[in-house]
């Protein structure tokens, strides 16, 4: 008597669960690193900007201050992608017509990609409205297009498609990258080199790249993955060596119409105008607090600093001797 159990499905689920847990752990680590590094970059960029303003009479020295500022901004861009992967970036979700967004990106893609890359779109005419941050969505699509271009060194075809994607539990049980629900799908497909399985298992991890040193940060796909997950959707990649690669981004379908928030114009004001106002500055990082206070004081504001929310509330309540110089 023999009993045979087919463990294929169970093994696949265990592998996907381990991968999901690993991605979650890496995301938490990346988010912590990005947050602390952002504090350092805030000091670097803020100090560089202040020096640049104060050195207008010395163009030779001002140039170095601007180099510091630009380097800090490049670092901030990398940390923003890490925050996207760890799902801690600031998103401004709104109702998005993905078809219209992709149409508006045609000129950008045409100018960004090489001439030997043929871009084709296959847009679902009755596409649902998605809920996402339009700016981050554009960035994600651009990242995918640039990755596709790198996979086609001799040229090829890039296809961007949209579709309505009602995903049931049967599909999501087999693909843990997304939960069941109704989504708008954007798929970016290339007919390039494709990737082996051992590479596919790591492509969404930050700093993983198959490109030469200095030619890629390894954060493009990580940003796409994090953006999709933070938006309430998910991302999936399919690839075959010698055939090509498809990356699918799933964004949640909107449940109800959304009213547009009114736009409010803000003016920086003059030093004389600003001198009539006081600002309570709250930050737990001393360096960030110091450089921010100096920048505000240069604009003419009176600044009172607090190192925590509790400290700020006590200042406002007048429980500490260092009272706010309220105007």
C-alpha positions in Angstrom: 0.0 0.0 0.0 1.4 3.4 -1.0 0.1 7.0 -0.5 1.3 9.8 -2.8 0.8 13.5 -2.0 1.5 16.1 -4.6 3.3 18.8 -2.7 3.9 21.1 -5.7 1.3 23.7 -4.7 2.4 23.6 -1.0 6.0 24.1 -1.9 5.2 27.0 -4.2 3.1 28.7 -1.5 5.9 28.2 1.0 8.5 29.8 -1.4 6.2 32.8 -2.1 5.5 33.2 1.7 9.3 33.2 2.4 9.8 35.7 -0.4 7.0 38.0 0.9 8.5 37.9 4.5 12.0 38.6 3.2 10.7 41.6 1.2 8.8 42.9 4.3 12.0 42.6 6.4 14.1 44.4 3.8 11.5 47.1 3.5 11.6 47.8 7.2 15.4 48.0 7.2 15.4 50.2 4.1 12.8 52.5 5.6 14.8 53.0 8.7 18.0 53.7 6.8 16.2 56.1 4.4 14.7 58.1 7.3 18.0 58.6 9.1 19.8 59.3 5.9 17.2 61.9 4.9 17.9 63.8 8.1 21.6 64.0 7.1 20.7 65.1 3.6 18.3 67.8 5.0 21.3 69.3 6.8 23.6 69.0 3.7 21.0 70.5 1.2 19.9 73.2 3.6 23.4 74.3 4.4 24.4 74.2 0.8 21.4 76.3 -0.2 22.1 78.9 2.6 25.8 79.1 1.7 25.0 79.5 -2.0 22.7 82.5 -1.1 25.4 84.1 1.2 28.2 83.6 -1.4 26.6 85.5 -4.3 29.4 88.0 -4.2 31.9 85.1 -4.5 31.0 83.1 -7.6 34.1 81.0 -7.2 33.0 79.8 -3.7 29.3 79.7 -4.6 30.1 77.1 -7.2 31.3 74.6 -4.5 28.2 75.3 -2.4 26.0 74.5 -5.4 27.9 71.2 -6.0 27.2 70.2 -2.4 23.5 71.1 -2.9 23.2 69.1 -6.1 25.0 66.1 -4.6 22.6 66.2 -1.7 19.6 66.4 -4.0 20.8 63.3 -5.9 21.1 61.5 -2.6 17.6 62.6 -1.6 16.3 61.1 -4.8 17.8 57.7 -3.9 16.4 57.8 -0.4 13.0 58.7 -1.8 13.1 55.5 -3.8 14.1 53.6 -0.7 11.1 55.2 1.1 8.9 54.1 -1.8 10.1 50.5 -1.5 9.5 50.5 2.3 6.1 52.1 1.7 6.8 55.2 3.8 6.8 57.9 1.1 4.3 60.7 1.1 1.6 59.9 -1.4 -1.2 62.2 -2.7 -3.7 59.7 -4.1 -6.5 60.9 -6.3 -8.7 59.5 -9.0 -6.6 58.8 -12.1 -7.5 58.0 -15.7 -4.6 55.8 -16.4 -5.3 55.9 -20.2 -5.1 59.6 -20.2 -2.0 59.7 -18.1 -0.2 57.3 -20.4 -1.3 59.3 -23.5 0.2 62.4 -21.8 3.5 60.6 -21.3 4.0 59.8 -25.0 6.1 62.9 -25.7 8.2 62.3 -22.6 8.8 58.6 -23.5 9.7 59.5 -27.1 12.3 62.0 -25.9 13.7 59.8 -23.2 14.0 56.5 -25.0 16.4 55.7 -27.8 15.2 55.9 -31.4 15.5 52.2 -32.0 12.9 51.6 -29.3 9.4 51.4 -30.8 6.7 52.3 -28.3 3.2 50.8 -28.7 0.2 51.2 -26.5 -2.8 48.9 -26.0 -5.3 50.8 -23.9 -8.6 49.3 -22.6 -11.3 51.7 -23.9 -13.6 51.0 -20.9 -10.9 51.3 -18.3 -11.9 51.8 -14.7 -10.7 54.8 -12.8 -7.8 54.0 -10.4 -6.8 55.6 -7.1 -3.1 56.6 -7.1 -0.6 59.4 -6.9 -0.3 60.6 -10.5 3.2 61.9 -10.1 4.5 58.7 -8.6 2.6 56.6 -11.2 4.4 58.6 -14.0 7.7 57.9 -12.3 6.9 54.2 -12.0 6.0 53.9 -15.7 9.1 55.8 -16.7 11.3 53.5 -14.5 9.8 50.5 -16.2 10.3 52.0 -19.7 14.0 52.7 -18.9 14.5 49.2 -17.6 12.9 47.8 -20.7 15.2 49.9 -22.9 18.2 48.5 -21.0 17.0 45.0 -21.7 16.9 45.8 -25.5 20.5 47.0 -26.3 19.9 46.4 -30.0 16.5 48.0 -30.1 13.1 46.4 -29.9 9.4 47.0 -29.1 8.0 48.3 -25.8 4.3 47.8 -25.2 2.4 49.6 -22.6 -1.1 48.1 -22.0 -4.0 48.8 -19.6 -6.8 46.4 -18.5 -9.5 46.0 -15.9 -8.3 43.3 -13.5 -10.9 41.7 -11.2 -8.7 39.3 -9.2 -10.2 36.4 -7.3 -8.7 34.4 -4.4 -7.6 31.6 -6.8 -5.3 34.0 -8.6 -4.0 35.8 -5.5 -3.4 32.5 -3.7 -1.0 31.6 -6.5 0.5 35.2 -6.6 1.0 36.7 -3.2 2.1 40.0 -4.7 -1.5 41.2 -4.6 -4.7 40.5 -2.7 -8.1 39.8 -4.2 -10.1 42.7 -5.4 -10.9 44.9 -8.4 -7.8 46.6 -9.9 -6.7 48.7 -12.8 -3.6 47.0 -14.4 -0.8 48.7 -16.3 1.5 46.2 -18.0 4.9 47.2 -19.5 6.3 44.5 -21.9 9.6 44.4 -23.8 10.9 41.8 -26.2 14.5 42.0 -24.9 16.9 39.5 -23.3 14.6 38.3 -20.5 15.9 37.1 -17.1 16.6 33.7 -15.5 14.7 32.5 -12.5 17.5 33.2 -10.0 17.5 36.9 -11.1 13.7 37.2 -11.1 13.6 36.2 -7.4 15.6 39.4 -6.5 14.6 42.1 -9.0 12.3 44.0 -6.6 14.9 44.1 -3.9 16.6 47.5 -3.4 20.2 47.8 -4.8 19.9 44.6 -6.7 21.0 45.2 -10.3 22.6 43.2 -13.1 24.0 46.4 -14.7 27.6 47.4 -14.6 28.9 49.5 -11.7 27.9 53.1 -12.0 25.1 52.4 -14.5 22.3 51.6 -12.2 21.3 52.1 -8.6 19.1 49.0 -8.3 16.2 51.1 -7.0 14.0 51.4 -10.1 12.0 48.3 -9.7 12.1 48.6 -5.9 10.4 52.0 -6.2 7.7 50.5 -8.5 7.0 47.6 -6.1 6.8 49.9 -3.1 4.6 52.4 -4.8 2.1 49.7 -5.9 1.9 48.2 -2.5 1.6 51.5 -0.7 -1.2 52.5 -3.1 -3.2 49.4 -2.0 -2.3 47.2 -5.0 0.7 45.2 -6.0 3.3 44.4 -8.7 4.2 41.2 -10.5 7.0 40.4 -13.0 7.1 37.7 -15.6 10.2 37.0 -17.7 11.7 34.3 -20.0 15.2 34.4 -21.3 15.4 35.3 -25.0 11.7 36.2 -25.1 11.2 39.3 -22.9 9.8 40.7 -19.7 6.4 41.9 -18.5 5.9 44.0 -15.4 2.3 44.3 -14.2 1.3 47.1 -11.8 -2.1 46.7 -10.1 -3.8 49.8 -8.7 -7.1 49.7 -6.8 -10.2 50.8 -8.6 -11.9 53.9 -7.2 -15.0 53.2 -5.2 -16.7 56.6 -5.5 -16.1 60.0 -7.2 -13.6 62.3 -5.5 -13.9 66.0 -5.2 -11.0 68.1 -6.2 -9.4 70.1 -3.4 -9.2 73.8 -4.0 -5.7 75.1 -4.9 -4.3 77.7 -2.5 -1.6 80.1 -3.6 1.2 80.7 -1.1 3.6 83.6 -1.1 7.0 83.6 0.6 6.7 87.2 1.7 9.4 89.8 2.4 11.7 89.9 5.4 9.7 92.8 6.8 6.4 90.9 6.4 7.9 87.8 7.9 9.3 89.6 10.9 5.7 90.1 12.1 5.3 86.3 12.4 6.6 83.6 14.7 7.1 79.9 14.0 7.2 77.0 16.4 9.7 74.5 14.9 9.4 70.9 16.1 12.0 68.2 15.1 13.6 65.5 17.2 16.9 65.7 15.2 19.1 68.5 16.5 21.0 69.1 13.3 17.8 69.2 11.2 16.2 71.6 13.7 19.3 73.8 13.7 19.6 74.2 9.9 15.9 74.7 9.5 15.8 77.4 12.2 18.7 79.2 10.5 16.9 79.2 7.2 13.7 80.5 8.7 15.6 83.2 10.6 17.3 84.3 7.3 13.8 84.8 5.9 13.0 87.1 8.8 10.9 84.8 11.0 11.1 84.6 14.8 11.7 80.9 15.6 11.2 79.0 18.8 12.5 75.4 18.8 11.1 72.3 20.4 12.6 68.8 20.3 9.3 66.8 20.7 5.6 67.1 20.4 5.2 67.2 24.1 7.8 70.0 24.4 5.9 72.0 21.7 2.6 71.6 23.5 4.1 72.8 26.7 5.5 75.8 25.0 2.2 76.6 23.5 0.5 76.2 26.9 3.1 78.5 28.5 4.4 75.8 30.9 8.0 76.5 30.1 9.8 79.8 30.7 11.1 80.1 27.1 7.8 81.5 25.8 7.0 81.9 22.2 7.6 85.4 20.9 4.0 85.6 19.6 3.2 88.5 17.2 
